[in-house]
Amino acid sequence: MNTLGNNYNLRRLTKLAISAGSICLALAFGFSLTGGVALAAPSAVTASKPASASNFAVLSAAPDALGAVTLTGSTVNGDVGSSGPMASVVQTGSTITGAVIAPVSAQVLADFNRAYDALALVPCDETLTGTLAGITLAPGVYCFDAAATLTGVLTLKGPANGIWIFKVGTSGTGALTGTNFSVVMAGGGQPCNVTWWVAQAATLTDSNFVGTILAGAAITITRGTFYGDAFAKAAVTMTGTTLTGCAGGKGNGGGSKCNQGVGNGSENCDPGNSNQGDENRSNDEKGGTPGDPGRKGGNSQVRHALPSIE
């Protein structure tokens, strides 16, 4: 497992252009809240940002090998990683469709921490207050000075290449709490172009959440659904939840255990119905079981709002 873990270079972090030593975030965003709708206005945001977030859907990146992932009555569509030993990933009545990697490599942890620290430096376009219920937001960088307690329905409206970054606790402390909170994408906006940076813990209850969380403390998800990735500097606990990661789990280009299926683009995987004449290499021919096709449209359709370094 260590060999596989060492090959996981947190890849899917965003529409942020990366150069050696720094990552420039070039977002043409700026807005004002008018009638509950954030209207885009021309401006530019530049920030330094790290590389690589792997194909993990869930990652407990606690220091000192103290990572822990606990799943109870839950489903994770994607890979699960922990800085702790294999025993730190506990499943009770749960399903993981991807790989379980524990402990993950030191490089994975370093890349996660670089990404987390760099997001903290991204300047805010708008400071928010309240529950966000009934609000529609265009792409941009939105911040809460302290804790965010969210409920109701938040609509994120923008084009397919729009990016939303939410930062909770920009004053230094602040947790994200969502109860009966739903995030709805509109206008072509993509769930994996939404990122939530949280200074402390993130707790979601009975929520239909969209976006990837990078939390400075534990992530706890109870019931509801989660479309995105859950990355934490402490434990990740899920109960009665279905989480679908942005990498699409197995079959979407993460390590050696992939079978890409038809139409998923070039990912260095064995195509699902390639008819190579070798039943050991392709598993949906000669009466075998079809390979996991991955997410419709291939990885180019599922970009994640964090940086990526190949």
C-alpha positions as CSV (number, residue, x, y, z in Angstrom):
1,M,0.0,0.0,0.0
2,N,2.9,2.4,0.7
3,T,4.1,2.0,-2.9
4,L,0.6,2.9,-4.2
5,G,0.4,5.8,-1.7
6,N,3.7,7.2,-2.8
7,N,2.3,7.4,-6.4
8,Y,-0.6,9.6,-5.3
9,N,0.5,13.1,-5.9
10,L,-2.5,15.3,-5.0
11,R,-3.3,16.1,-8.7
12,R,-6.6,17.6,-9.0
13,L,-6.2,21.1,-7.4
14,T,-7.7,23.8,-10.0
15,K,-8.1,26.3,-12.5
16,L,-5.1,28.0,-10.8
17,A,-2.0,28.3,-13.0
18,I,1.1,27.0,-11.3
19,S,4.7,27.9,-11.8
20,A,7.8,26.6,-10.0
21,G,7.7,28.0,-6.5
22,S,4.4,29.8,-6.8
23,I,0.9,29.4,-8.2
24,C,-0.8,32.3,-9.7
25,L,-4.6,32.5,-9.3
26,A,-5.9,34.6,-12.1
27,L,-9.6,35.0,-11.6
28,A,-11.5,37.8,-13.2
29,F,-13.9,38.2,-10.3
30,G,-15.2,41.0,-8.1
31,F,-18.7,41.6,-7.1
32,S,-21.3,43.4,-5.1
33,L,-24.4,41.8,-3.5
34,T,-27.5,43.2,-5.1
35,G,-30.8,41.7,-4.3
36,G,-29.3,38.5,-3.1
37,V,-27.2,38.0,-6.3
38,A,-23.5,38.5,-6.5
39,L,-22.8,40.4,-9.7
40,A,-19.4,40.0,-11.3
41,A,-17.3,43.1,-11.9
42,P,-13.9,43.2,-13.5
43,S,-11.0,42.7,-11.1
44,A,-8.0,40.3,-10.8
45,V,-6.9,38.2,-7.9
46,T,-3.5,36.8,-7.6
47,A,-2.4,34.3,-5.0
48,S,0.4,31.9,-4.2
49,K,-0.7,28.3,-4.1
50,P,0.7,24.8,-3.8
51,A,0.5,21.8,-5.9
52,S,-1.2,18.5,-6.2
53,A,-4.2,17.0,-4.5
54,S,-4.6,13.4,-5.2
55,N,-7.4,11.4,-6.5
56,F,-8.6,11.0,-2.9
57,A,-12.3,11.7,-2.2
58,V,-11.6,11.5,1.6
59,L,-8.2,12.3,3.2
60,S,-7.4,12.6,6.9
61,A,-4.0,14.3,6.8
62,A,-3.5,14.6,10.6
63,P,0.2,15.1,11.6
64,D,2.2,12.5,13.5
65,A,0.5,9.6,11.8
66,L,-2.7,10.4,13.7
67,G,-5.0,10.3,10.6
68,A,-8.4,8.5,11.1
69,V,-11.4,7.9,8.8
70,T,-14.5,6.4,10.3
71,L,-17.4,5.4,8.0
72,T,-20.7,4.2,9.4
73,G,-23.5,3.3,7.0
74,S,-21.9,5.5,4.3
75,T,-20.7,5.3,0.7
76,V,-17.6,6.9,-0.6
77,N,-17.3,7.0,-4.4
78,G,-13.6,7.5,-4.7
79,D,-10.4,6.8,-2.9
80,V,-9.8,7.1,0.9
81,G,-6.5,8.0,2.5
82,S,-5.2,8.5,6.0
83,S,-1.9,9.5,7.5
84,G,-2.5,6.8,10.1
85,P,-2.0,3.0,9.6
86,M,-4.5,0.9,7.7
87,A,-6.4,0.2,10.9
88,S,-7.1,3.9,11.1
89,V,-9.7,3.6,8.3
90,V,-12.7,2.0,9.9
91,Q,-15.8,0.9,7.9
92,T,-19.0,-0.3,9.5
93,G,-21.8,-1.1,7.0
94,S,-20.1,1.1,4.5
95,T,-18.8,1.0,0.9
96,I,-15.7,2.5,-0.7
97,T,-15.7,2.2,-4.5
98,G,-12.0,3.2,-4.8
99,A,-8.8,2.3,-3.1
100,V,-7.9,2.7,0.6
101,I,-4.4,4.0,1.1
102,A,-3.0,4.2,4.7
103,P,-0.6,5.5,5.5
104,V,-0.3,7.9,2.6
105,S,3.1,9.2,1.6
106,A,4.9,12.1,3.2
107,Q,4.6,13.9,-0.2
108,V,0.8,13.6,-0.1
109,L,0.7,15.3,3.3
110,A,3.2,18.0,2.3
111,D,1.2,18.8,-0.8
112,F,-2.1,19.0,1.1
113,N,-0.5,21.3,3.7
114,R,0.9,23.5,0.9
115,A,-2.5,23.7,-0.7
116,Y,-4.2,24.6,2.6
117,D,-1.7,27.3,3.5
118,A,-1.8,28.8,0.0
119,L,-5.6,29.0,0.0
120,A,-5.3,31.0,3.3
121,L,-3.5,33.7,1.3
122,V,-6.0,34.1,-1.5
123,P,-7.5,37.6,-1.1
124,C,-11.3,38.0,-0.6
125,D,-13.6,39.6,-3.0
126,E,-16.6,39.8,-0.7
127,T,-17.1,39.3,3.0
128,L,-20.3,37.4,3.8
129,T,-22.5,37.1,6.9
130,G,-25.7,35.2,7.7
131,T,-26.8,31.7,6.7
132,L,-26.7,32.2,2.9
133,A,-30.3,31.0,2.6
134,G,-31.8,32.2,-0.6
135,I,-28.6,33.8,-1.9
136,T,-27.3,33.4,-5.4
137,L,-23.5,33.9,-5.9
138,A,-21.5,34.3,-9.1
139,P,-18.0,32.9,-9.3
140,G,-15.5,34.5,-6.9
141,V,-13.7,34.4,-3.6
142,Y,-16.1,34.8,-0.6
143,C,-15.0,35.0,3.0
144,F,-16.4,34.8,6.5
145,D,-14.3,36.6,9.1
146,A,-15.2,34.0,11.8
147,A,-17.5,31.0,12.0
148,A,-20.1,30.3,9.3
149,T,-23.4,28.8,10.3
150,L,-25.3,27.9,7.2
151,T,-28.8,26.7,6.4
152,G,-31.3,26.9,3.6
153,V,-30.4,26.8,-0.1
154,L,-27.4,28.6,-1.6
155,T,-27.3,28.8,-5.4
156,L,-24.0,29.1,-7.3
157,K,-24.7,30.4,-10.7
158,G,-22.0,30.7,-13.4
159,P,-20.4,29.1,-16.4
160,A,-18.8,25.7,-16.6
161,N,-15.4,27.2,-16.0
162,G,-16.5,29.4,-13.1
163,I,-14.6,29.0,-9.8
164,W,-16.0,29.6,-6.3
165,I,-13.7,29.8,-3.3
166,F,-15.3,30.1,0.2
167,K,-13.0,30.9,3.2
168,V,-14.3,30.4,6.7
169,G,-12.4,31.9,9.6
170,T,-10.2,34.4,7.8
171,S,-9.6,36.2,11.1
172,G,-7.7,33.2,12.4
173,T,-10.5,31.1,13.9
174,G,-13.8,29.9,12.7
175,A,-15.7,26.6,12.0
176,L,-18.1,25.7,9.2
177,T,-21.5,24.4,10.4
178,G,-24.2,23.4,7.9
179,T,-27.6,22.1,9.0
180,N,-30.3,21.4,6.5
181,F,-28.0,23.3,4.1
182,S,-28.1,22.7,0.3
183,V,-25.8,24.0,-2.4
184,V,-27.4,24.1,-5.9
185,M,-25.3,24.7,-9.1
186,A,-26.9,26.7,-11.9
187,G,-26.0,28.1,-15.3
188,G,-23.5,25.3,-16.0
189,G,-21.5,25.7,-12.8
190,Q,-19.5,22.6,-11.8
191,P,-19.5,21.2,-8.3
192,C,-15.8,20.4,-8.5
193,N,-15.0,24.0,-9.2
194,V,-16.2,24.9,-5.7
195,T,-13.7,24.9,-2.7
196,W,-14.3,25.6,1.0
197,W,-11.3,26.5,3.1
198,V,-12.0,26.3,6.8
199,A,-9.8,27.5,9.6
200,Q,-11.1,24.9,12.0
201,A,-13.7,22.1,11.9
202,A,-16.4,21.5,9.4
203,T,-19.7,19.8,10.5
204,L,-22.5,19.0,8.1
205,T,-25.8,17.6,9.2
206,D,-28.7,16.6,6.9
207,S,-27.2,18.7,4.2
208,N,-26.8,18.3,0.4
209,F,-23.3,19.8,0.1
210,V,-21.4,20.7,-3.0
211,G,-17.6,21.5,-3.2
212,T,-14.4,20.3,-1.7
213,I,-13.5,21.1,1.9
214,L,-10.0,21.7,3.2
215,A,-10.4,21.9,7.0
216,G,-7.9,22.8,9.6
217,A,-9.6,20.4,12.1
218,A,-12.0,17.5,11.9
219,I,-14.7,17.0,9.2
220,T,-18.0,15.4,10.4
221,I,-20.7,14.6,8.0
222,T,-24.0,13.1,9.2
223,R,-26.7,12.0,6.7
224,G,-27.3,14.0,3.5
225,T,-25.1,14.0,0.4
226,F,-21.7,15.4,-0.4
227,Y,-20.5,16.0,-3.9
228,G,-16.8,16.9,-3.7
229,D,-13.8,15.9,-1.6
230,A,-13.3,16.0,2.1
231,F,-9.7,16.8,3.2
232,A,-8.9,17.5,6.9
233,K,-5.9,18.1,9.2
234,A,-7.7,15.8,11.7
235,A,-10.2,12.9,11.5
236,V,-13.0,12.5,9.0
237,T,-16.2,10.9,10.3
238,M,-19.2,10.1,8.1
239,T,-22.5,8.6,9.2
240,G,-25.3,7.7,6.8
241,T,-23.8,9.8,4.0
242,T,-23.0,9.3,0.4
243,L,-19.9,11.2,-0.8
244,T,-18.9,11.4,-4.5
245,G,-15.4,12.6,-5.0
246,C,-14.2,14.8,-7.8
247,A,-11.8,12.2,-9.2
248,G,-14.6,9.8,-9.8
249,G,-12.9,7.0,-7.9
250,K,-11.3,4.1,-9.6
251,G,-11.1,4.3,-13.3
252,N,-10.2,8.0,-13.4
253,G,-6.5,8.0,-13.5
254,G,-5.1,7.5,-10.0
255,G,-2.4,4.9,-9.7
256,S,-2.3,1.5,-11.1
257,K,-5.8,0.2,-10.4
258,C,-7.8,1.7,-13.2
259,N,-9.9,0.5,-16.1
260,Q,-11.1,3.5,-17.8
261,G,-14.1,2.3,-19.8
262,V,-15.3,3.8,-23.0
263,G,-14.9,7.5,-23.8
264,N,-12.9,8.6,-20.8
265,G,-9.9,10.0,-22.6
266,S,-6.3,9.1,-22.2
267,E,-5.5,8.2,-18.6
268,N,-2.9,5.5,-19.0
269,C,-5.5,2.9,-18.1
270,D,-6.5,-0.2,-19.9
271,P,-9.6,0.7,-22.0
272,G,-12.7,-1.2,-21.0
273,N,-13.6,-2.7,-24.4
274,S,-10.4,-2.5,-26.2
275,N,-10.7,-6.1,-27.6
276,Q,-6.9,-6.6,-27.1
277,G,-7.3,-10.3,-27.2
278,D,-6.0,-10.8,-23.7
279,E,-8.7,-11.5,-21.1
280,N,-6.2,-10.6,-18.4
281,R,-5.9,-7.0,-19.6
282,S,-9.5,-6.0,-20.5
283,N,-12.4,-7.1,-18.3
284,D,-15.5,-6.4,-20.3
285,E,-14.8,-8.6,-23.3
286,K,-15.3,-12.3,-23.6
287,G,-18.1,-12.3,-21.2
288,G,-16.3,-10.5,-18.4
289,T,-17.5,-7.7,-16.2
290,P,-17.4,-4.1,-17.7
291,G,-14.8,-1.8,-16.3
292,D,-15.7,1.3,-14.2
293,P,-16.4,4.0,-16.9
294,G,-15.5,6.8,-14.5
295,R,-17.4,10.0,-14.6
296,K,-19.2,10.9,-17.8
297,G,-17.1,13.1,-20.0
298,G,-13.8,12.2,-18.6
299,N,-11.5,14.1,-16.3
300,S,-11.5,17.2,-18.5
301,Q,-15.1,17.7,-17.5
302,V,-14.4,17.4,-13.7
303,R,-11.9,20.0,-12.8
304,H,-11.4,20.8,-9.2
305,A,-10.9,24.2,-7.7
306,L,-7.5,23.6,-6.3
307,P,-4.1,23.6,-8.1
308,S,-2.5,20.7,-9.8
309,I,1.1,20.0,-10.6
310,E,2.0,17.1,-12.8
